[in-house]
Amino acid sequence: MAATGKLSERIARRPWYKWYALSVLTLVYASSQVDRQIMGMVLEPIKQDLGASDTAMGFLVGLTFALFYATLGMPIAMFADRSHRRNIVTAAITIWSAMTVACGYAASFLQLALARIGVGVGEAGSTPPSHSMISDLFPTATRGTAMGIFALGVNAGLLIAYLGGGWLVDNVGWRMTFVAVGVPGLAIAALLYLTTIEPERGASDARPPLPGEGAPPFRKVWAHMWRVRSIRHSTIGAALAGFIGYGFVLWMPTFLIRSHGLSPSEVGIALALLTGVVGGLGTFTAGRLADTLARRDERWRAWVVAAGKGGYVPFLAAVFLVDDLWWALGLYVVPAFFGGFYLAPTFALVQGLVSLRMRALASSIVLFILNIIGLGFGPQLVGVMSDLFADAYGQESLRMSLLVLSFLNLWCALHYYLAGRHLPKDQAAHTAAFG
């Protein structure tokens, strides 16, 4: 243990350490996304094997995961604001990786649902502490860029889940696919624990925490976030973005299989390039662009999201109005680029408008709302609408369900526009209160 501590402390003294720590945390985040999003690739084979409906599969990938993931995130985040964040993240990745492996050995729908609950329990302890650590490593001026790099974990995870998952499903089946994507997380847990250290709170801010300054209770953090209008609108916007995003991420593979006749491997290649590569460029661009434009006008920290989410609606709707596969994939390039545009600006904005000891809990509250509404009900609603449309549209019922979902982006864009309008006053008030 002492040798481990000395190793990580030697690494931390290097000038590049903060970028290394960010890379490891991004790798952790990517692992969580692989284990979460692999469900999109195995939905159809699991449905055929276990004889479930679209509504039941929507429940499996939505509420069974989201309820525990989102609910447990807040108490764990409260603990993280008072305790050792690196160790919490290490324990979290160990749990979700082991439970992903367990999914491969489920003998029934109930056992699979219980294993997915276990994955959600593990993932609840990762992102809020990671956001807090990143905010202590990077100052406000570059925090959007850092959050953009961290958010690339979503796209890297999707790329691996789609590309590797498609090949694995075709060649070894859905059960061994779970095993193959779960085991690497255990190695990443060891890397995090052995080579990184707990950052000093407030190290990258103008004011470090005052002596004896403790973490405020949940009620105070919630009241502060509700009172700050730019946080309130960004959180609502993020919830809507998650609702839309998870609906598409988890059902697009099935749509391409049913409506365009692709195999899982072909779907994996197509969506890996679109959501993984193109989406990754968009996710990073959002954080970088927010930092750049904010030097001229702070409102752009939110308005970049409003422009992106509102602007791609015609392209997304068109994907489901064309019958030609290549036209559909070509049109999907634009939605893929802007799909994750909200991630980095949202969390950078929230982290910059709460006190040092609120950061993990504030992040978990946003994630709770985003995931209960987004992950919990987005895929579920798509499945329900698909079943409801089945009598009228038959095999194309899922296409119509996703078409309806695409227009919710306009509502999302409105909230980010309103967040930008209130941001200058909220930042001035934060500076006066916290320094």
C-alpha positions as CSV (number, residue, x, y, z in Angstrom):
1,M,0.0,0.0,0.0
2,A,2.8,2.4,0.9
3,A,4.6,1.7,-2.4
4,T,1.4,2.3,-4.3
5,G,1.0,5.7,-2.6
6,K,4.5,6.7,-3.4
7,L,4.1,5.7,-7.1
8,S,0.9,7.8,-7.5
9,E,2.4,10.7,-5.7
10,R,5.5,10.7,-8.0
11,I,3.2,10.7,-11.0
12,A,1.1,13.5,-9.6
13,R,4.1,15.8,-9.3
14,R,4.6,15.7,-13.1
15,P,3.3,18.8,-15.0
16,W,1.3,16.6,-17.3
17,Y,-0.4,14.8,-14.5
18,K,-3.8,16.6,-14.7
19,W,-4.1,15.5,-18.3
20,Y,-3.1,11.9,-17.4
21,A,-5.7,11.9,-14.6
22,L,-8.3,13.2,-16.9
23,S,-7.4,10.5,-19.4
24,V,-7.8,7.8,-16.8
25,L,-11.2,9.2,-15.7
26,T,-12.3,9.4,-19.3
27,L,-11.3,5.7,-19.7
28,V,-13.4,4.9,-16.6
29,Y,-16.3,6.8,-18.1
30,A,-15.9,5.0,-21.5
31,S,-16.0,1.6,-19.6
32,S,-19.3,2.6,-18.0
33,Q,-20.8,3.6,-21.3
34,V,-19.7,0.3,-23.0
35,D,-21.4,-1.7,-20.2
36,R,-24.5,0.5,-20.4
37,Q,-24.9,0.9,-24.1
38,I,-24.1,-2.7,-25.1
39,M,-27.8,-3.3,-24.5
40,G,-28.5,-1.5,-27.7
41,M,-26.7,-4.3,-29.6
42,V,-28.2,-7.2,-27.8
43,L,-31.8,-6.0,-27.5
44,E,-33.0,-8.0,-30.6
45,P,-31.3,-11.3,-29.8
46,I,-32.3,-11.1,-26.1
47,K,-35.9,-10.4,-27.2
48,Q,-35.9,-13.4,-29.5
49,D,-34.2,-15.7,-27.0
50,L,-36.4,-14.7,-24.0
51,G,-39.6,-14.0,-25.9
52,A,-40.2,-10.4,-24.6
53,S,-42.2,-7.5,-26.1
54,D,-40.7,-4.1,-27.1
55,T,-42.4,-2.6,-24.0
56,A,-40.6,-5.2,-21.8
57,M,-37.3,-4.6,-23.5
58,G,-37.7,-0.9,-23.0
59,F,-38.2,-1.5,-19.3
60,L,-35.1,-3.7,-19.2
61,V,-32.8,-1.1,-20.7
62,G,-34.6,1.9,-19.1
63,L,-36.1,1.8,-15.6
64,T,-34.4,-1.3,-14.3
65,F,-31.1,0.4,-14.8
66,A,-32.0,4.1,-14.3
67,L,-34.0,3.9,-11.1
68,F,-31.0,2.5,-9.1
69,Y,-28.3,4.4,-11.0
70,A,-30.0,7.7,-10.6
71,T,-31.3,7.3,-7.0
72,L,-28.1,5.9,-5.5
73,G,-26.0,8.6,-7.2
74,M,-27.1,11.3,-4.8
75,P,-26.2,9.6,-1.4
76,I,-22.9,8.4,-3.0
77,A,-22.2,11.9,-4.2
78,M,-22.9,13.4,-0.7
79,F,-20.3,10.9,0.6
80,A,-17.9,11.9,-2.1
81,D,-18.2,15.6,-1.2
82,R,-16.9,14.5,2.3
83,S,-14.6,11.7,1.5
84,H,-12.0,10.1,-0.9
85,R,-13.4,10.4,-4.4
86,R,-10.8,8.3,-6.2
87,N,-11.5,5.3,-4.0
88,I,-15.3,5.6,-4.5
89,V,-14.8,5.6,-8.3
90,T,-12.5,2.6,-8.1
91,A,-15.1,0.6,-6.1
92,A,-17.8,1.7,-8.5
93,I,-16.1,0.4,-11.7
94,T,-15.3,-2.9,-10.0
95,I,-18.9,-3.4,-9.1
96,W,-20.4,-2.6,-12.5
97,S,-17.8,-4.6,-14.4
98,A,-18.5,-7.7,-12.3
99,M,-22.3,-7.3,-12.7
100,T,-21.9,-6.9,-16.5
101,V,-20.2,-10.2,-16.6
102,A,-23.1,-11.6,-14.5
103,C,-25.5,-10.5,-17.2
104,G,-24.0,-13.1,-19.5
105,Y,-25.0,-15.9,-17.1
106,A,-28.6,-14.9,-16.6
107,A,-31.0,-17.8,-17.2
108,S,-34.2,-15.7,-17.3
109,F,-35.5,-12.2,-17.9
110,L,-35.8,-11.6,-14.2
111,Q,-32.2,-12.6,-13.5
112,L,-31.0,-10.4,-16.4
113,A,-33.0,-7.5,-15.0
114,L,-31.5,-8.0,-11.5
115,A,-28.0,-8.1,-13.0
116,R,-28.7,-4.8,-14.9
117,I,-29.8,-3.3,-11.6
118,G,-26.4,-4.3,-10.3
119,V,-24.7,-2.5,-13.2
120,G,-26.8,0.6,-12.3
121,V,-25.8,0.4,-8.6
122,G,-22.1,0.3,-9.6
123,E,-22.3,3.1,-12.2
124,A,-24.1,5.4,-9.6
125,G,-20.7,6.0,-7.9
126,S,-18.6,7.1,-10.8
127,T,-19.6,10.3,-12.7
128,P,-20.4,12.8,-9.9
129,P,-17.0,12.2,-8.1
130,S,-15.3,12.3,-11.4
131,H,-16.8,15.7,-12.3
132,S,-15.7,17.0,-8.9
133,M,-12.2,15.8,-9.3
134,I,-11.9,17.3,-12.8
135,S,-13.1,20.6,-11.5
136,D,-10.3,20.6,-8.9
137,L,-7.8,19.8,-11.7
138,F,-8.9,22.4,-14.2
139,P,-9.8,26.1,-13.8
140,T,-13.0,27.7,-15.1
141,A,-11.4,29.0,-18.3
142,T,-10.5,25.5,-19.5
143,R,-13.1,23.4,-17.6
144,G,-15.4,23.2,-20.5
145,T,-12.6,21.7,-22.6
146,A,-11.7,19.3,-19.9
147,M,-15.4,18.3,-19.5
148,G,-15.5,17.9,-23.3
149,I,-12.7,15.4,-23.2
150,F,-14.3,13.6,-20.3
151,A,-17.6,13.4,-22.1
152,L,-15.8,11.7,-25.0
153,G,-16.1,8.7,-22.9
154,V,-19.7,8.5,-24.0
155,N,-18.7,8.3,-27.7
156,A,-15.7,6.1,-27.1
157,G,-18.0,3.7,-25.2
158,L,-20.6,3.8,-27.9
159,L,-17.9,3.1,-30.6
160,I,-16.7,0.1,-28.7
161,A,-20.2,-1.1,-27.9
162,Y,-21.4,-0.8,-31.5
163,L,-18.3,-2.0,-33.3
164,G,-17.2,-4.7,-30.9
165,G,-20.7,-5.5,-29.8
166,G,-21.9,-6.1,-33.3
167,W,-19.0,-8.5,-34.1
168,L,-19.4,-10.3,-30.7
169,V,-23.1,-10.8,-31.1
170,D,-22.7,-12.3,-34.5
171,N,-19.8,-14.6,-33.5
172,V,-20.1,-15.6,-29.9
173,G,-23.7,-14.7,-29.0
174,W,-25.2,-12.1,-26.6
175,R,-24.2,-13.9,-23.4
176,M,-20.4,-14.0,-24.1
177,T,-20.7,-10.4,-25.3
178,F,-21.5,-9.3,-21.8
179,V,-18.6,-11.2,-20.4
180,A,-16.2,-9.7,-23.0
181,V,-17.1,-6.1,-22.3
182,G,-17.2,-6.5,-18.5
183,V,-13.8,-8.0,-17.8
184,P,-11.7,-5.0,-19.1
185,G,-13.3,-2.7,-16.5
186,L,-11.5,-4.6,-13.7
187,A,-8.1,-3.7,-15.2
188,I,-9.2,-0.1,-15.5
189,A,-10.1,-0.1,-11.8
190,A,-6.6,-1.2,-10.9
191,L,-5.1,1.5,-13.2
192,L,-7.1,4.2,-11.5
193,Y,-6.3,3.1,-8.0
194,L,-2.6,2.5,-8.6
195,T,-1.6,5.6,-10.6
196,T,-3.8,8.5,-9.5
197,I,-4.3,10.4,-6.3
198,E,-7.1,12.4,-4.7
199,P,-6.8,16.0,-5.9
200,E,-6.9,18.9,-3.4
201,R,-10.3,20.5,-3.3
202,G,-10.4,24.0,-4.8
203,A,-6.9,23.7,-6.2
204,S,-7.9,25.2,-9.5
205,D,-10.2,27.9,-8.1
206,A,-9.7,31.4,-7.0
207,R,-10.5,30.5,-3.4
208,P,-9.7,27.2,-1.7
209,P,-12.2,25.9,0.9
210,L,-12.2,27.8,4.1
211,P,-10.9,26.0,7.3
212,G,-13.7,23.9,8.7
213,E,-15.9,24.4,5.7
214,G,-18.0,21.3,5.3
215,A,-20.3,20.0,2.7
216,P,-23.8,21.5,2.9
217,P,-26.9,19.2,3.3
218,F,-28.9,18.0,0.3
219,R,-31.7,20.4,1.0
220,K,-29.4,23.4,0.8
221,V,-27.8,22.2,-2.4
222,W,-31.1,21.5,-4.1
223,A,-32.5,24.9,-3.0
224,H,-29.4,26.7,-4.5
225,M,-29.7,24.8,-7.8
226,W,-33.4,25.6,-8.1
227,R,-32.8,29.3,-7.3
228,V,-30.1,29.7,-9.9
229,R,-32.1,30.0,-13.1
230,S,-29.4,29.1,-15.5
231,I,-28.8,25.8,-13.6
232,R,-32.5,25.1,-13.5
233,H,-33.0,25.6,-17.2
234,S,-29.8,23.7,-18.1
235,T,-30.9,20.7,-15.9
236,I,-34.4,20.6,-17.6
237,G,-32.7,20.9,-21.0
238,A,-30.3,18.1,-20.1
239,A,-33.2,15.9,-19.0
240,L,-34.9,16.4,-22.3
241,A,-31.6,15.8,-24.2
242,G,-31.1,12.5,-22.3
243,F,-34.7,11.5,-22.9
244,I,-34.1,11.9,-26.6
245,G,-30.6,10.6,-26.7
246,Y,-31.1,7.4,-24.8
247,G,-34.2,6.7,-26.8
248,F,-32.1,6.9,-30.0
249,V,-29.0,5.2,-28.7
250,L,-30.7,2.1,-27.5
251,W,-33.3,1.7,-30.3
252,M,-31.4,2.8,-33.4
253,P,-29.6,-0.5,-33.8
254,T,-33.0,-2.3,-33.8
255,F,-34.5,0.3,-36.2
256,L,-31.6,-0.4,-38.7
257,I,-32.1,-4.1,-38.3
258,R,-35.9,-4.1,-38.8
259,S,-36.4,-1.3,-41.3
260,H,-33.2,-1.6,-43.4
261,G,-32.3,-5.3,-43.0
262,L,-28.8,-4.8,-41.6
263,S,-27.1,-7.5,-39.6
264,P,-25.7,-6.7,-36.0
265,S,-22.2,-6.5,-37.4
266,E,-23.3,-4.0,-40.2
267,V,-25.2,-2.0,-37.6
268,G,-22.2,-1.9,-35.4
269,I,-19.9,-0.6,-38.1
270,A,-22.3,2.1,-39.2
271,L,-23.2,3.4,-35.7
272,A,-19.6,3.1,-34.5
273,L,-18.5,5.5,-37.2
274,L,-21.5,7.8,-36.8
275,T,-22.1,7.9,-33.1
276,G,-18.5,7.0,-32.0
277,V,-16.3,9.0,-34.4
278,V,-18.6,11.8,-35.6
279,G,-20.3,12.0,-32.3
280,G,-17.0,12.2,-30.5
281,L,-15.9,15.2,-32.6
282,G,-19.2,16.9,-31.7
283,T,-18.9,16.2,-28.0
284,F,-15.4,17.6,-27.8
285,T,-16.2,20.6,-30.1
286,A,-19.1,21.6,-27.8
287,G,-16.9,22.0,-24.7
288,R,-14.1,23.7,-26.7
289,L,-16.5,26.0,-28.5
290,A,-18.2,26.9,-25.3
291,D,-14.9,28.0,-23.7
292,T,-13.9,29.9,-26.8
293,L,-17.2,31.8,-27.4
294,A,-17.6,32.5,-23.6
295,R,-14.5,34.8,-23.8
296,R,-16.7,37.1,-25.8
297,D,-20.1,36.5,-24.1
298,E,-20.6,34.1,-21.2
299,R,-24.1,33.3,-22.5
300,W,-22.6,31.1,-25.2
301,R,-21.8,28.5,-22.6
302,A,-25.5,27.5,-22.9
303,W,-26.4,28.9,-26.3
304,V,-24.0,26.6,-28.1
305,V,-26.3,23.8,-27.0
306,A,-29.4,25.6,-28.0
307,A,-28.1,26.2,-31.5
308,G,-26.9,22.6,-31.9
309,K,-30.0,20.8,-30.5
310,G,-32.5,23.0,-32.4
311,G,-30.6,23.1,-35.6
312,Y,-30.3,19.4,-36.3
313,V,-34.1,18.6,-35.9
314,P,-34.8,18.7,-39.7
315,F,-31.9,16.3,-40.4
316,L,-33.0,13.9,-37.7
317,A,-36.6,13.8,-38.8
318,A,-35.5,13.2,-42.3
319,V,-33.7,10.1,-41.3
320,F,-37.0,8.4,-40.6
321,L,-38.8,9.9,-43.7
322,V,-36.5,8.3,-46.3
323,D,-36.5,4.7,-47.3
324,D,-33.0,4.5,-48.8
325,L,-30.4,3.3,-46.3
326,W,-27.5,5.4,-47.6
327,W,-29.6,8.6,-47.5
328,A,-30.7,7.7,-44.0
329,L,-27.1,7.2,-42.8
330,G,-25.9,10.3,-44.6
331,L,-28.5,12.4,-43.0
332,Y,-27.7,10.9,-39.6
333,V,-24.2,12.4,-39.7
334,V,-25.6,15.8,-38.5
335,P,-27.6,14.4,-35.5
336,A,-24.7,12.2,-34.6
337,F,-22.4,15.3,-34.4
338,F,-24.8,17.3,-32.3
339,G,-26.3,14.5,-30.2
340,G,-23.9,14.9,-27.2
341,F,-23.5,18.6,-27.6
342,Y,-25.1,19.3,-24.3
343,L,-22.8,17.2,-22.0
344,A,-19.7,19.2,-21.5
345,P,-21.3,22.7,-21.4
346,T,-24.0,21.6,-19.0
347,F,-21.7,20.1,-16.4
348,A,-19.1,22.8,-16.8
349,L,-21.8,25.4,-16.2
350,V,-23.2,23.7,-13.1
351,Q,-19.8,23.1,-11.6
352,G,-19.0,26.8,-12.0
353,L,-22.1,28.0,-10.2
354,V,-21.9,25.9,-7.0
355,S,-19.5,26.0,-4.1
356,L,-16.5,23.6,-3.8
357,R,-18.2,21.2,-1.4
358,M,-21.4,21.1,-3.5
359,R,-19.8,19.8,-6.7
360,A,-20.3,16.1,-6.6
361,L,-23.8,16.3,-5.2
362,A,-24.8,19.0,-7.7
363,S,-23.5,16.8,-10.5
364,S,-25.5,13.8,-9.1
365,I,-28.7,15.8,-8.9
366,V,-28.4,16.8,-12.6
367,L,-27.6,13.2,-13.4
368,F,-30.5,11.9,-11.3
369,I,-33.0,14.1,-13.2
370,L,-31.3,13.4,-16.6
371,N,-31.3,9.6,-16.0
372,I,-34.7,9.2,-14.4
373,I,-36.4,11.1,-17.1
374,G,-33.9,10.3,-19.9
375,L,-32.7,6.8,-19.4
376,G,-35.7,5.7,-17.3
377,F,-38.5,6.8,-19.6
378,G,-36.9,7.6,-23.0
379,P,-36.3,4.0,-24.2
380,Q,-39.5,3.0,-22.4
381,L,-41.6,5.5,-24.3
382,V,-40.1,4.5,-27.6
383,G,-41.0,0.9,-26.9
384,V,-44.5,1.7,-25.8
385,M,-45.1,3.9,-28.9
386,S,-43.7,1.2,-31.2
387,D,-46.2,-1.3,-29.8
388,L,-49.0,1.2,-30.1
389,F,-48.2,2.0,-33.7
390,A,-47.8,-1.6,-34.6
391,D,-51.4,-2.1,-35.8
392,A,-51.2,0.9,-38.2
393,Y,-47.6,0.7,-39.3
394,G,-46.6,-3.0,-38.8
395,Q,-42.8,-3.5,-39.2
396,E,-42.3,0.3,-39.4
397,S,-43.9,1.1,-36.0
398,L,-40.4,1.8,-34.5
399,R,-39.6,4.2,-37.3
400,M,-42.7,6.3,-36.5
401,S,-41.9,6.2,-32.8
402,L,-38.4,7.6,-33.3
403,L,-39.8,10.2,-35.7
404,V,-42.1,11.6,-33.0
405,L,-39.2,11.6,-30.5
406,S,-37.0,13.7,-32.7
407,F,-39.1,16.9,-32.4
408,L,-38.6,17.1,-28.6
409,N,-35.2,18.6,-29.4
410,L,-36.9,22.0,-30.0
411,W,-38.2,22.0,-26.4
412,C,-34.7,21.1,-25.2
413,A,-33.2,24.0,-27.2
414,L,-35.6,26.5,-25.6
415,H,-34.4,25.7,-22.1
416,Y,-30.7,26.1,-23.1
417,Y,-31.6,29.5,-24.7
418,L,-33.2,30.6,-21.5
419,A,-30.2,29.3,-19.4
420,G,-27.9,31.5,-21.5
421,R,-30.1,34.6,-20.9
422,H,-29.9,34.2,-17.2
423,L,-26.2,33.2,-17.0
424,P,-24.4,36.6,-16.6
425,K,-26.5,37.6,-13.6
426,D,-26.1,34.1,-12.0
427,Q,-22.4,34.2,-12.4
428,A,-22.2,37.7,-10.9
429,A,-24.3,36.5,-7.9
430,H,-22.1,33.4,-7.5
431,T,-18.9,35.5,-7.5
432,A,-20.3,37.8,-4.8
433,A,-21.4,34.8,-2.7
434,F,-18.4,32.5,-3.0
435,G,-15.6,34.6,-4.4
